[in-house]
């Protein structure tokens, strides 16, 4: 009888850990996409205001990728 209880406890822990991992990896996706989009649109806005071509858009894209990668590495380390 105690073996069945242990199996049920392991399955509950497995389901909970699966939801935790799914949430963690979905969060990583959002952490990667959000700074890229914000900085790219910000760079595009500055390009239109200052007539710089695509310089600030590319800089915004690079900064967004850099910030997204740093956030992803920090989440994966914890």
Phi, psi and omega in degrees: 000320181291334178294321178296319178297321179294320178295320178294321178294320178293322180291322177295317178295324179294318179294316180296317180292328177294317177296321179298313180295320178298316177296321180297315182286329173293322177296323178296321178299315179294323178293334178278321186280320187300309179294328179296314182293314182297311182291326178292315177294324176297318177295321178295320177299315179293325176299318180291326180286320188256000180053055182256010184079230180249016185298308183289330176296315178293322177295318177297321177296316179296316180295318178298318177296318179299313180295318179296320179293318178298316178297320179296317180296320179295321179292319182290333178288329183277000000 
